[in-house]
Amino acid sequence: MKIIEQKKKVKCDTSGCKNTADYSVLREGSSPDKYLNLCKDCLQEIYEQAAMIFVPKSPKNILQKDLSKGGIRR
């Protein structure tokens, strides 16, 4: 998959968005009518949502315990 800058003036494919597309997402070997055209705002929102799914959360710190339960103080 590739993300390319959209040079033509086309509408963003996101439902309810009225912006023009800044980028196109394409699969190798697909024709231009199969591109997913997105404005910068919609692409940024997809990026943020994908990060919440794919970026692992840091593990809980086992050295710093709850001080109210007599944990280790640093």
C-alpha positions in Angstrom: 0.0 0.0 0.0 1.2 3.5 -0.7 0.1 7.0 0.2 0.7 9.6 -2.5 0.0 13.3 -2.7 -3.1 14.0 -4.7 -2.4 16.5 -7.5 -5.9 16.6 -9.0 -8.9 18.4 -7.4 -11.1 15.6 -6.1 -13.4 15.3 -3.1 -12.4 13.6 0.1 -14.0 10.1 0.2 -14.8 10.3 4.0 -18.5 10.4 4.6 -19.7 13.9 5.6 -16.3 15.6 4.8 -16.6 18.5 2.4 -12.8 19.1 1.9 -10.8 18.3 -1.2 -8.4 15.4 -1.0 -4.8 16.0 -0.3 -3.7 12.4 -0.4 -4.6 9.1 -2.1 -4.2 5.7 -0.6 -3.6 3.0 -3.2 -2.8 -0.7 -3.4 0.0 -1.6 -5.8 -1.4 -2.3 -9.3 -4.8 -0.8 -8.7 -6.4 1.7 -11.1 -6.9 5.4 -10.1 -10.7 4.9 -9.7 -9.9 2.5 -6.9 -7.9 5.0 -4.8 -9.1 6.2 -1.4 -8.9 10.0 -1.5 -8.5 11.7 1.8 -8.0 15.3 3.0 -5.2 16.0 5.5 -7.6 16.2 8.5 -9.2 12.8 7.7 -5.9 11.1 7.2 -4.6 12.6 10.5 -7.7 11.2 12.3 -7.2 7.8 10.8 -3.6 7.9 11.8 -4.5 8.7 15.4 -7.2 6.0 15.6 -4.8 3.4 14.1 -2.1 4.4 16.7 -4.6 3.6 19.5 -5.0 0.1 18.1 -1.4 -0.8 16.9 0.9 1.1 19.3 1.5 -1.0 22.4 0.8 0.6 25.8 3.7 0.7 28.2 3.6 -1.9 31.0 2.8 -0.8 34.5 5.8 0.1 36.5 6.4 -2.7 39.0 9.0 -0.8 41.0 6.7 2.2 41.9 3.8 0.8 43.9 0.9 2.6 45.5 2.3 4.5 48.5 -1.0 4.3 50.3 -0.5 0.5 50.6 3.1 0.8 52.0 4.8 0.6 48.6 8.4 1.5 47.8 9.1 5.2 48.0 11.7 6.8 45.6 
